[in-house]
Every structure is written in structure tokens, then in C-alpha cells.
Amino acid sequence: MADADLQKEKIAQAIRILNELQLDCWLTFVRETDERSDPALQLIFNQDVTWHAAFLLTKTGERYAVVARYDDDLVKQSGLYNHVVTYTQDYGSRLLDTLKAINPTSLAVNYAFDEVAADGLTHGMYLQLMSALKYTPFPRRFISAGPLVSRLRSRKTATELKRMRQAIKETEELFGLVNGFLRPGVSECATSEMLHAAMAQRGLGAAWSYASCPGVKFGPNTLFGHGIPSEIVLEPGFIASFDLGVRYQDYCSDLQRLWYARQPGEEQPPEVVQRAFAAVKGAIETGKAVLRPGIAGWQVDAAARAYLVAAGYEEYQHALGHSVGRHAHDSGPLLGPCWPRYGEMPYNKIEEGAVYTLELGVMTERGYVSQEDEVLVTPDGCEWFSQPQETIYLV
């Protein structure tokens, strides 16, 4: 399916959300989008514009684009907007005429306090918009587009889910390459380079910063979190932990997998590793059992966090999970604790159709024991979207 067809799906979805939220209009105001792209614009228009442009969707289904001459042909060719309003010298008067024709009593604009995917309006563009609409009632009708964009990014369409499933499949196949590559003496850096070469051969992008995707962690003395793979080599008795996500047709995956390098005479990982692995899986399963539409994200995190502490481990220092979509860390409610670091996102309610990671880990004397998989939120709960690792892989 072409990107324009996907954007038709998302535009139709946005119009439904406008009606749910009882909003009259959503305005996305942009310029030079190749230099500074608005995150939400990617869902509703499939080309870059050069000059000031305003894209407006209304709850009645009307779709307006106020664009400069020479940008207007791109918009017309897309077929996404049934009203293409062209200007040559001044966008302000044409935008004002369009707003007068719509006459919205509520106008969701592309800014937000906590929702980064809805916060594309720069301060300079905000000042320009206020100047263009001065002496009119419209600025008093502005509200944040955050709630609308959160829903729009969370609720995946069939096309989005298809691309995300393929991204997961590609990631799982890359993990399969690790099975044949890992051996004592191999470095984190060499393993990362092998995976980078395989990603390039398959035409896959990295789901986050290339240098740290994949994250490769060998043993207890490596860097954790989002560190870049180092020259540390895999030794017998070490855990090898991987965090990998790919970008496939603009949609991402985000998974973690675990190996153990056996020492001479060992058939299975030591008890300290197996106990940690069981605790991590148990905490993730506990969070999964709570996750459903309408629940606040912090409640899901709290359930997993309590399980892990009861199992005798320290709390993890991050959120249990995040939405996945066009980015590995996508928009929408967060499955995280109520820390100032996360703002209002953990308080927001989970949406059906969203895809989340469930991820956590614990440190052991052999290295970092972690797991991360994805789930799809269903009408009455959630289901695995990726296939969880059931046993520790052995080297």
C-alpha cells in the first residue's frame, strides 16, 4: 500500500478522533519541513513543503491545505485534501479566510506540554500564527493537539500493524544470526558490526541512533542503558544481552534477547542467572495481565515493579514500557511511574490498538538479565505482538 493510502487511513482516523473529543478542527502549521519536520505531519501529508503551510482537518470531514504556489501541486497530486487554497505573497489572509469559512469554536494546534509528537510548532511559528490571526477570535480558541495526536499515534491501522509485524520478523531473523556468531573472544563491537552489515544487506534502518542500535552488553562490567558497544569480549560465564530494533517502511521494532556463555562443564546457566530470568519474565507477565484499554499507564508499571521487588530485586530505573510505531519510542500514554521525568504521560489512559514494549532487567554478577517484547492492546486486554523468549539461549 502506498504511503498516500496509509495517510488516507490516518486522516479518516483523525476525523473520527476529532468527533470523539468534540473538537471542531485540527490545525498543523509548518514551513521548510525538510529542515524541521512536524512529527504529526508525517501522518497526514506525504511530501515536504517549502513555505508556510497550514493543514486543517475538520470534524465534518472537510480537509483544507493552505499552501504556497509551487507547493500546491504536490498537495493536489496527493489527493489527500479536497480544498487546496493557494497563496503567492501572503499566507495570513488566505489562512484567515479559511478559518472564517470553517468557523471552529475549538481549534487544536500543533503544540503540547508533554506529548512530543504533537509539539511541532516552534516558538517562532507560534508568534507568526498569532500575528496572522491578531484582532480575530481564533487565538482564544486554541487548544493543544496533544490528546488528538496521542490517540492518532497510538491507534494503529491495519497497514501500520502489517509493517510493524514485518519489522519484528526482520528483527527476530537478525537475532537468529547472533546464534551462529557468538563465541568466546568475540567483542561487543564486532557483534554490532555484524548486525549492522546484515541490516544494510536487508535494506533496514536502525530504530534509534545507529551507533547504539543494536545495544550489545557482555558481562558485568559493560556500559548499560543506551551505551555504544565496546571492545569488551565475551567470556565463559558472561551474559550477552542485546537490544535491537529496525525501521521497516517507516515503522519500528524494539526487542531484547539474552544469551549465556557456558563455562567448562556447565550444561545450563547458573542458578543466579536462571532466578533473575524467571523474575524478569514474571514481572513482565504481571504487567501484561494488567494492561488493557482505559487503565492508566502507571498502574501497569506499578504491578510489574511490585512483582520484581517482591522477588528480591531492586526497582528498575525506567518505565516498564512505551508505545512503538513510527519511532521506537512513539507517542501515547507511557507505562511508567509517576515521576516528574515523565510528566503527565503515565496518567494517560491506554488505547485499544496501541502497541507497547514490556521491558525490564536486573543486574547479576554475570551481567545484565533483561527482556523486551511487544504487545498489542485488544478490546479487553492485550496479546503478544512479538514472540517472547522462553528460555535463555546458550553459547
Order of alpha helices (4+ residues) and beta strands (2+ residues): alpha-beta-alpha-beta-beta-alpha-beta-alpha-beta-alpha-beta-alpha-alpha-alpha-beta-beta-beta-beta-beta-beta-alpha-alpha-beta-beta-beta-beta
